[in-house]
Amino acid sequence: MNDDLFTASQVAQLTLIVKEAVREEMADGGLRLDGDHLDQAREDFRFLRKLRSGVDGIASKVGWVVIAAVLGGITWIVQLGLSAWKALP
């Protein structure tokens, strides 16, 4: 296969075209990537990542509480059954 399909200037032009197209599509989606907006977008994504991590942590802890409650309920029922069985004549 021939590696010289594009010249260096053509690669530079394609890179510029792709970057501009991506910026336009991001802007159409409400994400501006020019000037100070780029830093703000990065901070927004960092905030979303922290929020997601926090929610995942809370969900994990709630899951463990539910599991502990179910196991505690099963233990309680077994204990009641054993106490009732001991009370039989």
C-alpha positions as CSV (number, residue, x, y, z in Angstrom):
1,M,0.0,0.0,0.0
2,N,1.3,3.4,-0.8
3,D,1.9,5.6,2.3
4,D,2.2,8.8,0.2
5,L,-1.5,9.2,-0.6
6,F,-1.5,12.8,0.7
7,T,1.1,15.5,0.7
8,A,2.0,17.4,3.9
9,S,0.0,20.4,2.8
10,Q,-3.1,18.3,2.0
11,V,-2.9,16.6,5.5
12,A,-2.7,20.1,7.0
13,Q,-5.7,21.2,5.0
14,L,-7.7,18.1,6.0
15,T,-6.8,18.6,9.6
16,L,-7.9,22.2,9.5
17,I,-11.2,21.2,7.8
18,V,-11.9,18.4,10.3
19,K,-11.2,20.7,13.3
20,E,-13.5,23.4,12.0
21,A,-16.3,20.9,11.2
22,V,-16.0,19.5,14.8
23,R,-16.1,22.9,16.3
24,E,-19.2,23.9,14.2
25,E,-21.0,20.7,15.2
26,M,-20.1,21.1,18.9
27,A,-21.3,24.7,18.7
28,D,-24.6,23.5,17.1
29,G,-25.0,21.2,20.1
30,G,-24.5,24.1,22.5
31,L,-20.8,23.5,23.4
32,R,-18.6,26.4,22.4
33,L,-14.9,25.6,22.1
34,D,-13.4,29.0,21.5
35,G,-11.5,31.3,23.8
36,D,-12.6,31.2,27.5
37,H,-15.5,28.9,26.7
38,L,-13.1,25.9,26.3
39,D,-11.9,26.3,29.9
40,Q,-15.5,26.6,31.1
41,A,-16.5,23.5,29.2
42,R,-13.6,21.6,30.8
43,E,-14.7,22.6,34.3
44,D,-18.3,21.6,33.4
45,F,-17.1,18.2,32.4
46,R,-15.0,17.9,35.6
47,F,-18.0,18.8,37.7
48,L,-20.2,16.2,35.9
49,R,-17.5,13.6,36.5
50,K,-17.4,14.4,40.2
51,L,-21.2,14.4,40.4
52,R,-21.3,11.0,38.7
53,S,-18.7,9.5,41.0
54,G,-20.5,10.8,44.0
55,V,-23.8,9.4,42.9
56,D,-22.2,6.1,42.1
57,G,-20.7,6.0,45.6
58,I,-24.1,6.8,47.2
59,A,-25.8,4.1,45.2
60,S,-23.2,1.6,46.2
61,K,-23.7,2.5,49.9
62,V,-27.5,2.3,49.6
63,G,-27.1,-1.1,47.9
64,W,-25.1,-2.4,50.9
65,V,-27.7,-1.0,53.3
66,V,-30.4,-2.9,51.5
67,I,-28.4,-6.1,51.5
68,A,-27.7,-5.7,55.2
69,A,-31.4,-5.1,55.9
70,V,-32.5,-8.2,54.0
71,L,-29.9,-10.3,55.8
72,G,-30.9,-8.9,59.1
73,G,-34.6,-9.6,58.3
74,I,-33.8,-13.2,57.4
75,T,-31.8,-13.6,60.6
76,W,-34.6,-12.2,62.7
77,I,-37.1,-14.5,61.1
78,V,-34.9,-17.5,61.7
79,Q,-34.4,-16.5,65.3
80,L,-38.2,-16.1,65.8
81,G,-38.7,-19.6,64.3
82,L,-36.1,-21.1,66.6
83,S,-37.6,-19.3,69.7
84,A,-41.1,-20.6,68.7
85,W,-39.7,-24.1,68.2
86,K,-38.0,-24.1,71.6
87,A,-41.3,-23.0,73.3
88,L,-43.2,-26.0,72.0
89,P,-43.9,-28.7,74.7
